[in-house]
Amino acid sequence: MRNKNNSINRRTVLRSSVLGILGLSLPNLILEDNGFVEYDEIQGKNIVPAHYPNIDPEIISEVVGKSHFDLERVKELVDIRPELSRSVWEWRFGDFESAIGAASHVGRRDIALYLMGRGARPTIYTFAMLGAFDIVKSMVEFAPGIQRTSGPHGISLLDHAFAGERMSDKMRDTEVDSLKQTIDYLKSIGDAGGEKYIDVNSEDQKKYLGDYKYGEREYEGVSIKLNMRKLLSLGPIDGFGGSLYKVSENNFTYNGASSVRISFDIQNDVVQSLKITDPEMVIVAQKVS
């Protein structure tokens, strides 16, 4: 190895100085035969990741994504770093979702309970899915109107409670009864089912489907597709999309994001383009397929 003497080379000094200025301390050097060698070279690495000291965004994305359906993979990631139990990801247009939020809206009681045991922060949506009747009722009474607030992807509080029925065959009778009590309570208050949007039938959906381009580069465009819930969705071309909810003729909101509007320009009953309007910009994309 290099530097088996009692000096540190210029490259090492420079890197150590920069990290010192940033207030970072790394186990950068180890002693061998009374000389210094570079620790990162021993590990086969010679650069600090650009996102350091933040956790790799890909790991955050995976934890949240897997929390929808894969308990074993979530355990592999979170057992090593329990802080990941509190992971939060922004899908698009401010659609923030935590790992426990993902487990909650799909009714994965097992994943939600595991994440809570590792430090995740449960919300009213989690408690609704778990059938924690007393907690949900007390929260609504303490903050009237909270029941109208939607969770990730614009999913209502009542729908989170319904999602809790998914694993009812693995729940104790008392847990099933408490979940039913929670659902009945949320139905009784009348406005826990979320915003009311205009239905779009399957025939009308067809005219919106396709790819729309707003630039010359391959990624400069969006696709309108149908998602698993049979709703129109908007996402990158060939990518995952969030649901569109119709608010007026040819006008939609994205996953319940009140500041975002998607409108379609239609001529002779044929869609020509779409316009995405949010607080920062307006983008017009021409329909190409």
C-alpha positions in Angstrom: 0.0 0.0 0.0 1.0 3.6 -0.5 2.3 6.0 2.2 4.0 3.5 4.5 5.9 6.3 6.1 5.2 8.8 8.7 3.7 11.5 6.4 0.3 12.0 5.0 0.1 12.8 1.3 -1.3 16.1 -0.1 -4.5 14.5 -1.4 -5.3 13.2 2.1 -4.6 16.4 3.8 -6.8 18.4 1.4 -9.7 16.0 1.8 -9.4 16.0 5.6 -9.2 19.8 5.7 -12.3 20.2 3.6 -14.3 17.8 5.8 -13.0 19.6 8.9 -14.3 22.9 7.5 -17.7 21.3 6.9 -17.7 20.1 10.5 -17.6 16.4 9.5 -15.5 13.7 11.1 -14.8 10.5 9.1 -12.7 7.5 10.0 -10.5 8.4 7.0 -7.1 7.1 8.1 -5.8 4.1 9.9 -2.3 3.4 11.1 -0.3 0.5 9.6 3.4 -0.2 10.4 3.7 3.2 11.9 2.5 4.9 8.8 -0.8 6.2 7.5 -3.0 4.6 4.8 -6.2 5.8 3.4 -9.2 4.0 4.9 -11.5 4.7 1.9 -8.9 3.1 -0.4 -8.8 -0.1 1.7 -12.6 -0.2 1.4 -12.4 0.1 -2.4 -13.9 3.6 -2.3 -12.3 6.9 -3.1 -15.2 9.4 -3.1 -17.7 10.5 -0.5 -21.3 10.2 -1.9 -22.7 13.5 -3.2 -25.7 13.2 -0.8 -23.6 12.5 2.3 -24.5 12.9 5.2 -28.0 12.4 3.9 -29.3 8.9 3.4 -29.3 7.7 -0.2 -32.6 8.9 -1.7 -33.0 5.5 -3.5 -33.0 3.8 -0.1 -35.7 6.2 1.1 -37.8 5.5 -2.0 -37.4 1.7 -1.6 -38.5 1.7 2.0 -41.6 3.7 1.3 -42.3 1.7 -1.9 -41.8 -1.7 -0.2 -43.9 -0.7 2.8 -47.0 -1.1 0.5 -46.4 -4.9 0.3 -43.1 -6.4 1.3 -42.6 -6.8 5.0 -39.4 -8.9 4.7 -37.6 -6.4 2.6 -38.7 -3.6 4.9 -37.2 -5.5 7.8 -34.0 -6.0 6.0 -33.6 -2.2 5.4 -35.0 -0.9 8.7 -33.4 -3.4 11.1 -30.0 -2.1 10.0 -31.0 1.5 10.3 -34.2 2.0 12.4 -34.4 5.6 11.5 -35.6 4.5 8.1 -38.9 3.6 9.8 -39.7 7.3 9.6 -38.9 7.5 5.8 -41.0 10.0 3.8 -41.0 10.3 0.0 -42.5 12.9 -2.3 -43.9 11.2 -5.4 -44.9 14.2 -7.4 -46.6 17.7 -6.9 -46.3 17.5 -3.1 -47.8 14.0 -2.8 -45.8 13.1 0.3 -46.0 9.6 1.7 -44.3 8.0 4.7 -43.5 4.4 5.0 -46.2 3.9 7.7 -48.5 5.9 5.5 -48.0 3.5 2.7 -48.7 0.5 4.9 -51.8 2.3 6.3 -53.6 3.0 3.1 -53.2 -0.5 1.7 -54.2 -2.2 4.9 -50.9 -3.8 5.7 -51.4 -4.0 9.5 -48.3 -6.1 9.9 -46.0 -3.7 8.2 -47.5 -0.7 10.1 -47.1 -2.4 13.5 -43.5 -3.4 12.7 -42.6 0.2 11.6 -44.2 1.5 14.8 -42.1 -0.9 16.8 -39.0 0.6 15.1 -39.8 4.2 15.7 -42.3 5.2 13.0 -44.7 8.0 13.8 -48.4 6.8 13.4 -51.0 9.3 12.2 -54.8 9.4 12.4 -54.8 7.4 9.1 -52.7 4.6 10.7 -55.0 4.5 13.7 -58.1 4.4 11.5 -56.6 1.4 9.5 -55.8 -0.3 12.8 -59.3 0.3 14.2 -58.1 2.3 17.1 -61.6 3.7 17.7 -60.9 5.6 20.9 -57.9 7.4 19.5 -59.6 8.3 16.2 -62.7 9.6 18.0 -60.7 11.7 20.4 -58.6 13.2 17.6 -61.7 14.2 15.7 -63.3 15.7 18.8 -60.1 17.5 19.7 -59.6 18.9 16.1 -63.0 19.1 14.4 -62.6 18.9 10.6 -59.5 16.8 10.7 -61.6 13.9 9.3 -61.9 15.8 6.0 -58.1 15.9 5.5 -56.9 13.4 3.0 -53.9 11.1 3.4 -51.3 10.1 0.8 -52.5 10.1 -2.8 -55.7 12.0 -1.7 -57.1 8.8 0.0 -59.7 9.6 2.6 -59.7 8.8 6.3 -62.7 6.5 5.9 -61.0 4.6 3.1 -58.0 4.0 5.4 -60.4 2.4 7.9 -61.9 0.2 5.1 -58.4 -0.8 4.2 -58.0 -2.2 7.7 -60.4 -5.0 6.7 -57.8 -6.5 4.4 -56.1 -8.5 7.2 -59.3 -9.2 9.3 -58.7 -12.9 9.0 -55.5 -12.5 11.0 -57.0 -10.2 13.7 -58.5 -11.1 17.0 -62.2 -10.7 17.4 -61.8 -7.7 19.7 -59.6 -6.0 17.0 -62.2 -6.7 14.3 -65.0 -5.3 16.5 -63.0 -2.2 17.2 -62.3 -1.7 13.4 -66.0 -2.0 12.7 -66.8 0.5 15.4 -64.2 2.9 13.8 -65.7 2.5 10.3 -69.3 3.0 11.7 -68.2 6.1 13.6 -66.4 7.7 10.5 -69.4 6.9 8.3 -71.8 8.5 10.9 -70.0 11.9 11.0 -70.7 12.2 7.3 -67.6 13.9 5.9 -64.7 11.5 6.5 -65.0 10.1 3.0 -63.0 12.8 1.4 -63.7 15.2 -1.5 -66.4 14.5 -3.9 -65.3 14.5 -7.5 -67.0 14.0 -10.8 -67.1 10.5 -12.1 -65.4 9.8 -15.5 -66.8 6.7 -17.2 -64.6 4.3 -19.1 -65.7 5.6 -22.5 -64.8 9.2 -21.6 -61.5 8.1 -20.2 -60.3 6.9 -23.5 -60.1 10.3 -25.2 -57.5 11.5 -22.5 -55.2 8.4 -22.7 -51.8 8.8 -24.4 -48.5 10.5 -24.4 -48.0 14.3 -24.3 -44.8 16.2 -25.0 -43.6 19.6 -23.9 -40.0 19.4 -25.0 -37.7 17.6 -27.5 -35.8 15.5 -25.0 -37.1 12.0 -24.3 -38.1 12.6 -20.7 -39.9 15.9 -21.5 -43.4 14.6 -21.5 -46.1 12.9 -19.5 -48.4 10.0 -20.0 -52.1 9.7 -19.2 -53.0 6.1 -18.3 -55.4 4.1 -16.2 -54.0 3.0 -12.8 -54.9 0.0 -10.7 -57.9 1.8 -9.3 -59.2 2.3 -12.8 -58.7 6.1 -12.5 -57.0 8.3 -15.0 -53.4 9.0 -13.9 -50.6 11.3 -14.8 -46.9 10.4 -14.7 -43.7 10.5 -16.7 -43.7 8.8 -20.1 -43.4 5.0 -19.3 -43.5 5.8 -15.6 -45.7 5.5 -12.5 -48.5 8.0 -12.3 -50.8 9.6 -9.7 -54.5 9.7 -9.9 -56.4 12.5 -11.6 -59.8 13.6 -10.1 -62.2 15.5 -12.2 -63.3 18.9 -10.7 -65.1 20.4 -13.8 -65.4 19.8 -17.5 -62.0 18.7 -18.8 -60.3 19.9 -15.6 -58.7 17.7 -13.0 -56.7 17.9 -9.8 -53.7 15.6 -9.1 -54.0 13.2 -6.2 -55.9 15.7 -4.2 -53.2 18.4 -4.5 -55.4 21.5 -4.3 -52.8 23.8 -5.8 -52.3 21.7 -9.0 -54.7 21.7 -12.0 -54.6 19.6 -15.2 -56.8 20.8 -18.0 -57.3 19.4 -21.5 -57.8 21.4 -24.7 -60.4 19.6 -26.8 -61.3 20.5 -30.4 -64.0 18.6 -32.3 -64.1 16.1 -29.4 -60.4 15.3 -29.8 -57.8 16.1 -27.2 -55.1 18.3 -28.6 -53.0 19.1 -25.5 -53.0 19.3 -21.7 -51.9 22.1 -19.4 -50.4 21.6 -16.0 -50.8 24.6 -13.7 -49.1 24.8 -10.3 -48.0 27.7 -8.1 -44.5 27.8 -9.8 -45.1 27.3 -13.5 -47.5 26.4 -16.3 -46.6 23.7 -18.8 -48.4 22.9 -22.0 -47.8 19.5 -23.6 -49.1 18.5 -27.0 -50.7 15.1 -27.4 -48.5 12.9 -29.6 -50.1 9.4 -29.3 
